[in-house]
Amino acid sequence: MDQNQTIEPTKRLSPKFIPYLGGLVIGILIGSAISWVFLKNMTAQTNGSNSYQAGFDAAKELALKSGVIMPVSDDIRDISGTVTEIKGNRITLRVSMTNPFDDAALIDRIVTVTADTKIFKHSVKDPKTYQAEMDEYAKKAAETNPASQDTLPSAPPMPPSPMMSSPASLADIAVGAMINVFSQENIKTLKEFSATSIDINETLPVVQVPEELQSGSAETPGSAPVPTSIPTPPSIPAIPELPVAR
């Protein structure tokens, strides 16, 4: 080494960079603190959500075991309800929910009617027609052979239904109608689905009782008027006291 060569001293950090270095260190510490608080809050929210779900599932299981609510199949392919809206070939159906643990968002279903959807209308038979069918049924039931030692009893005939079914179309479905909808897929958790068939249930007319009958002032021909009040019976006279023999 050349003795005349001088060794340069190590360069020191300029004083003007010290504030920037300090700010960088402080920024790293603040960022770490914010990240720790954020992760802590997220963990608490996750644990709270899991606790709520665990309590919900426990309450549902207890209600099913106690018989408060009836268990429902996981595969449902038909549903009933009241028509609340019809737009084109889409029907909004309000279903009745008896299970408080069901998803409230599924109380209204959207049913799509396709070209392959079969629609039927169920209505009450004429009373005379139904009576004639019942008479025929009673006659056949009386002719059923009873069981003997050598023969088995004959199968009894099927009783007639008071309802009749006829083909219908989408135009026969009105708002307020009660319908049963059937599908090929599991519709338990579906908000919208297509129907394979729809049954329209006829609403029986409500018989209005006349005000005269409600008040009890009407008279039926050939009968006495209905009394509106019960008269007070006459008082019973007091029995005189008999002398006692001594």
C-alpha positions as a Markdown table, in Angstrom:
| # | Residue | x | y | z |
|---|---|---|---|---|
| 1 | Met | 0.0 | 0.0 | 0.0 |
| 2 | Asp | 1.2 | 3.4 | -0.9 |
| 3 | Gln | 2.1 | 5.2 | 2.3 |
| 4 | Asn | 1.2 | 8.5 | 0.6 |
| 5 | Gln | -2.4 | 7.2 | -0.1 |
| 6 | Thr | -5.0 | 8.6 | 2.3 |
| 7 | Ile | -8.0 | 6.6 | 3.5 |
| 8 | Glu | -11.3 | 8.5 | 3.2 |
| 9 | Pro | -13.4 | 8.5 | 6.3 |
| 10 | Thr | -16.9 | 6.7 | 6.3 |
| 11 | Lys | -19.6 | 9.0 | 5.0 |
| 12 | Arg | -22.1 | 10.0 | 7.7 |
| 13 | Leu | -25.8 | 10.4 | 7.2 |
| 14 | Ser | -26.7 | 13.9 | 6.4 |
| 15 | Pro | -28.6 | 15.7 | 9.2 |
| 16 | Lys | -31.3 | 16.8 | 6.7 |
| 17 | Phe | -32.5 | 13.1 | 6.2 |
| 18 | Ile | -33.0 | 12.4 | 9.9 |
| 19 | Pro | -36.6 | 13.9 | 10.0 |
| 20 | Tyr | -37.6 | 11.8 | 7.1 |
| 21 | Leu | -36.2 | 8.6 | 8.7 |
| 22 | Gly | -38.1 | 9.4 | 11.9 |
| 23 | Gly | -41.3 | 9.9 | 10.0 |
| 24 | Leu | -40.9 | 6.6 | 8.3 |
| 25 | Val | -40.4 | 4.8 | 11.5 |
| 26 | Ile | -43.5 | 6.5 | 13.1 |
| 27 | Gly | -45.6 | 5.6 | 10.0 |
| 28 | Ile | -44.6 | 2.0 | 10.3 |
| 29 | Leu | -45.6 | 1.9 | 13.9 |
| 30 | Ile | -48.9 | 3.6 | 13.3 |
| 31 | Gly | -49.7 | 1.3 | 10.4 |
| 32 | Ser | -49.0 | -1.8 | 12.6 |
| 33 | Ala | -51.2 | -0.5 | 15.3 |
| 34 | Ile | -54.1 | 0.2 | 12.9 |
| 35 | Ser | -53.7 | -3.3 | 11.4 |
| 36 | Trp | -53.8 | -4.9 | 14.8 |
| 37 | Val | -57.0 | -3.1 | 15.8 |
| 38 | Phe | -58.7 | -3.9 | 12.5 |
| 39 | Leu | -57.9 | -7.6 | 12.8 |
| 40 | Lys | -59.0 | -7.7 | 16.4 |
| 41 | Asn | -62.4 | -6.1 | 15.5 |
| 42 | Met | -62.9 | -8.5 | 12.5 |
| 43 | Thr | -62.2 | -11.5 | 14.9 |
| 44 | Ala | -64.7 | -10.2 | 17.4 |
| 45 | Gln | -67.4 | -9.7 | 14.6 |
| 46 | Thr | -66.7 | -13.2 | 13.3 |
| 47 | Asn | -67.0 | -14.8 | 16.7 |
| 48 | Gly | -70.2 | -12.8 | 17.4 |
| 49 | Ser | -71.7 | -13.9 | 14.1 |
| 50 | Asn | -70.8 | -17.5 | 14.8 |
| 51 | Ser | -72.4 | -17.2 | 18.3 |
| 52 | Tyr | -75.6 | -15.9 | 16.8 |
| 53 | Gln | -75.8 | -18.7 | 14.2 |
| 54 | Ala | -75.0 | -21.3 | 16.8 |
| 55 | Gly | -77.9 | -20.0 | 19.0 |
| 56 | Phe | -80.3 | -19.8 | 16.1 |
| 57 | Asp | -79.5 | -23.4 | 15.1 |
| 58 | Ala | -79.8 | -24.6 | 18.7 |
| 59 | Ala | -83.3 | -22.9 | 19.1 |
| 60 | Lys | -84.4 | -24.4 | 15.8 |
| 61 | Glu | -83.3 | -27.9 | 16.8 |
| 62 | Leu | -85.0 | -27.6 | 20.2 |
| 63 | Ala | -88.3 | -26.4 | 18.6 |
| 64 | Leu | -88.2 | -29.4 | 16.2 |
| 65 | Lys | -87.5 | -31.9 | 19.0 |
| 66 | Ser | -90.2 | -30.5 | 21.3 |
| 67 | Gly | -92.9 | -30.7 | 18.5 |
| 68 | Val | -93.6 | -26.9 | 18.5 |
| 69 | Ile | -93.0 | -27.0 | 14.7 |
| 70 | Met | -93.3 | -29.9 | 12.4 |
| 71 | Pro | -90.2 | -31.1 | 10.5 |
| 72 | Val | -90.3 | -30.3 | 6.7 |
| 73 | Ser | -88.9 | -32.4 | 4.0 |
| 74 | Asp | -85.7 | -31.1 | 2.3 |
| 75 | Asp | -87.3 | -32.0 | -1.1 |
| 76 | Ile | -90.4 | -29.9 | -1.8 |
| 77 | Arg | -91.9 | -29.9 | -5.3 |
| 78 | Asp | -95.4 | -28.4 | -4.7 |
| 79 | Ile | -96.6 | -25.3 | -2.9 |
| 80 | Ser | -99.9 | -23.5 | -2.3 |
| 81 | Gly | -100.8 | -19.9 | -1.8 |
| 82 | Thr | -102.8 | -16.9 | -2.9 |
| 83 | Val | -102.1 | -15.0 | -6.2 |
| 84 | Thr | -101.1 | -11.4 | -5.5 |
| 85 | Glu | -100.0 | -10.3 | -8.9 |
| 86 | Ile | -99.9 | -11.5 | -12.5 |
| 87 | Lys | -97.5 | -10.0 | -15.1 |
| 88 | Gly | -97.5 | -11.7 | -18.4 |
| 89 | Asn | -96.7 | -15.4 | -17.7 |
| 90 | Arg | -95.2 | -14.7 | -14.3 |
| 91 | Ile | -97.4 | -15.2 | -11.2 |
| 92 | Thr | -96.5 | -13.8 | -7.7 |
| 93 | Leu | -97.7 | -16.3 | -5.1 |
| 94 | Arg | -98.0 | -15.4 | -1.4 |
| 95 | Val | -97.5 | -18.6 | 0.5 |
| 96 | Ser | -98.4 | -19.3 | 4.1 |
| 97 | Met | -95.4 | -19.9 | 6.4 |
| 98 | Thr | -96.1 | -21.8 | 9.6 |
| 99 | Asn | -92.4 | -22.3 | 10.5 |
| 100 | Pro | -90.9 | -19.1 | 12.2 |
| 101 | Phe | -87.4 | -20.3 | 11.2 |
| 102 | Asp | -88.2 | -20.2 | 7.5 |
| 103 | Asp | -86.6 | -17.6 | 5.3 |
| 104 | Ala | -89.0 | -14.6 | 5.3 |
| 105 | Ala | -87.8 | -13.6 | 1.8 |
| 106 | Leu | -89.5 | -16.8 | 0.4 |
| 107 | Ile | -93.0 | -15.7 | 1.5 |
| 108 | Asp | -93.5 | -14.4 | -2.0 |
| 109 | Arg | -92.6 | -16.7 | -4.9 |
| 110 | Ile | -92.4 | -16.0 | -8.6 |
| 111 | Val | -94.0 | -18.8 | -10.7 |
| 112 | Thr | -93.4 | -18.9 | -14.4 |
| 113 | Val | -96.0 | -20.4 | -16.7 |
| 114 | Thr | -94.5 | -22.1 | -19.7 |
| 115 | Ala | -96.1 | -23.5 | -22.9 |
| 116 | Asp | -95.8 | -27.0 | -21.2 |
| 117 | Thr | -97.6 | -26.0 | -18.0 |
| 118 | Lys | -100.8 | -27.9 | -17.5 |
| 119 | Ile | -103.6 | -25.8 | -15.7 |
| 120 | Phe | -106.8 | -27.3 | -14.2 |
| 121 | Lys | -109.7 | -25.8 | -12.4 |
| 122 | His | -111.3 | -27.6 | -9.5 |
| 123 | Ser | -114.9 | -26.7 | -8.8 |
| 124 | Val | -117.8 | -28.1 | -6.7 |
| 125 | Lys | -120.2 | -30.5 | -8.5 |
| 126 | Asp | -123.8 | -29.7 | -8.9 |
| 127 | Pro | -125.6 | -31.0 | -5.8 |
| 128 | Lys | -128.1 | -33.1 | -7.8 |
| 129 | Thr | -125.2 | -34.7 | -9.8 |
| 130 | Tyr | -123.2 | -35.4 | -6.7 |
| 131 | Gln | -126.3 | -36.9 | -4.9 |
| 132 | Ala | -126.9 | -39.2 | -7.9 |
| 133 | Glu | -123.3 | -40.4 | -7.7 |
| 134 | Met | -123.6 | -41.0 | -4.0 |
| 135 | Asp | -126.8 | -43.1 | -4.5 |
| 136 | Glu | -125.0 | -45.2 | -7.1 |
| 137 | Tyr | -122.0 | -45.6 | -4.8 |
| 138 | Ala | -124.3 | -46.7 | -1.9 |
| 139 | Lys | -125.9 | -49.3 | -4.2 |
| 140 | Lys | -122.6 | -50.7 | -5.3 |
| 141 | Ala | -121.3 | -50.8 | -1.8 |
| 142 | Ala | -124.4 | -52.8 | -0.7 |
| 143 | Glu | -123.7 | -55.3 | -3.5 |
| 144 | Thr | -120.2 | -55.9 | -2.3 |
| 145 | Asn | -119.7 | -59.7 | -1.6 |
| 146 | Pro | -118.9 | -60.3 | 2.1 |
| 147 | Ala | -116.0 | -62.5 | 3.0 |
| 148 | Ser | -116.6 | -66.3 | 3.4 |
| 149 | Gln | -114.5 | -69.3 | 4.2 |
| 150 | Asp | -113.7 | -69.9 | 0.5 |
| 151 | Thr | -113.5 | -66.4 | -0.9 |
| 152 | Leu | -112.0 | -63.1 | 0.0 |
| 153 | Pro | -114.2 | -60.0 | 0.3 |
| 154 | Ser | -114.7 | -57.9 | -2.8 |
| 155 | Ala | -112.9 | -54.6 | -2.9 |
| 156 | Pro | -115.4 | -51.8 | -2.0 |
| 157 | Pro | -116.0 | -49.1 | -4.6 |
| 158 | Met | -114.4 | -45.7 | -4.4 |
| 159 | Pro | -116.7 | -43.0 | -3.2 |
| 160 | Pro | -117.3 | -40.1 | -5.6 |
| 161 | Ser | -115.5 | -36.8 | -5.1 |
| 162 | Pro | -117.6 | -33.6 | -4.5 |
| 163 | Met | -115.2 | -31.7 | -6.7 |
| 164 | Met | -114.8 | -31.8 | -10.5 |
| 165 | Ser | -111.8 | -31.0 | -12.6 |
| 166 | Ser | -111.7 | -29.3 | -16.0 |
| 167 | Pro | -108.9 | -27.9 | -18.2 |
| 168 | Ala | -108.1 | -24.2 | -17.8 |
| 169 | Ser | -105.6 | -21.6 | -19.0 |
| 170 | Leu | -103.6 | -18.7 | -17.5 |
| 171 | Ala | -106.5 | -16.4 | -18.2 |
| 172 | Asp | -108.6 | -18.3 | -15.7 |
| 173 | Ile | -106.2 | -17.3 | -12.9 |
| 174 | Ala | -107.0 | -14.1 | -11.2 |
| 175 | Val | -105.6 | -12.1 | -8.3 |
| 176 | Gly | -106.9 | -13.5 | -5.0 |
| 177 | Ala | -107.2 | -17.1 | -6.4 |
| 178 | Met | -106.0 | -20.0 | -4.3 |
| 179 | Ile | -103.7 | -22.2 | -6.4 |
| 180 | Asn | -101.5 | -25.3 | -6.0 |
| 181 | Val | -98.3 | -25.2 | -8.0 |
| 182 | Phe | -96.2 | -28.2 | -8.9 |
| 183 | Ser | -92.7 | -28.3 | -10.3 |
| 184 | Gln | -90.1 | -30.9 | -11.4 |
| 185 | Glu | -87.3 | -29.4 | -9.3 |
| 186 | Asn | -86.9 | -29.0 | -5.6 |
| 187 | Ile | -88.4 | -25.5 | -4.8 |
| 188 | Lys | -87.9 | -25.4 | -1.1 |
| 189 | Thr | -85.4 | -22.6 | -1.2 |
| 190 | Leu | -86.1 | -21.2 | -4.7 |
| 191 | Lys | -87.5 | -17.7 | -5.1 |
| 192 | Glu | -88.4 | -18.2 | -8.8 |
| 193 | Phe | -89.2 | -21.4 | -10.6 |
| 194 | Ser | -91.3 | -22.8 | -13.5 |
| 195 | Ala | -94.5 | -24.7 | -13.0 |
| 196 | Thr | -95.3 | -28.1 | -14.6 |
| 197 | Ser | -98.9 | -27.9 | -13.5 |
| 198 | Ile | -101.3 | -25.6 | -11.6 |
| 199 | Asp | -104.5 | -26.4 | -9.9 |
| 200 | Ile | -107.0 | -23.5 | -9.4 |
| 201 | Asn | -109.2 | -24.1 | -6.4 |
| 202 | Glu | -112.7 | -22.6 | -6.6 |
| 203 | Thr | -113.5 | -20.3 | -3.7 |
| 204 | Leu | -116.9 | -21.3 | -2.2 |
| 205 | Pro | -119.4 | -18.4 | -1.9 |
| 206 | Val | -120.0 | -16.9 | 1.5 |
| 207 | Val | -123.6 | -17.1 | 2.5 |
| 208 | Gln | -124.9 | -13.8 | 3.9 |
| 209 | Val | -127.4 | -14.1 | 6.7 |
| 210 | Pro | -130.2 | -11.6 | 6.4 |
| 211 | Glu | -130.4 | -8.9 | 9.1 |
| 212 | Glu | -133.9 | -10.1 | 9.9 |
| 213 | Leu | -132.6 | -13.5 | 10.8 |
| 214 | Gln | -129.7 | -12.1 | 12.7 |
| 215 | Ser | -132.0 | -9.9 | 14.9 |
| 216 | Gly | -134.5 | -12.7 | 15.4 |
| 217 | Ser | -137.4 | -10.6 | 14.2 |
| 218 | Ala | -138.1 | -12.5 | 11.0 |
| 219 | Glu | -141.0 | -15.0 | 10.7 |
| 220 | Thr | -141.0 | -18.2 | 8.8 |
| 221 | Pro | -144.3 | -18.9 | 6.9 |
| 222 | Gly | -146.4 | -21.3 | 8.9 |
| 223 | Ser | -144.5 | -20.9 | 12.1 |
| 224 | Ala | -144.6 | -18.7 | 15.2 |
| 225 | Pro | -142.4 | -15.6 | 15.4 |
| 226 | Val | -139.1 | -16.0 | 17.2 |
| 227 | Pro | -139.3 | -14.4 | 20.6 |
| 228 | Thr | -136.7 | -11.7 | 21.2 |
| 229 | Ser | -137.0 | -12.0 | 25.0 |
| 230 | Ile | -138.2 | -14.5 | 27.6 |
| 231 | Pro | -141.1 | -13.3 | 29.7 |
| 232 | Thr | -140.7 | -13.3 | 33.5 |
| 233 | Pro | -142.7 | -16.2 | 35.1 |
| 234 | Pro | -145.4 | -15.2 | 37.6 |
| 235 | Ser | -144.3 | -15.3 | 41.3 |
| 236 | Ile | -145.3 | -18.3 | 43.4 |
| 237 | Pro | -147.6 | -17.4 | 46.4 |
| 238 | Ala | -146.2 | -18.1 | 49.8 |
| 239 | Ile | -147.4 | -21.3 | 51.6 |
| 240 | Pro | -149.2 | -20.4 | 54.9 |
| 241 | Glu | -147.6 | -21.7 | 58.0 |
| 242 | Leu | -149.6 | -24.7 | 59.5 |
| 243 | Pro | -150.2 | -24.8 | 63.2 |
| 244 | Val | -148.2 | -27.4 | 65.1 |
| 245 | Ala | -150.2 | -29.8 | 67.2 |
| 246 | Arg | -149.1 | -30.0 | 70.9 |
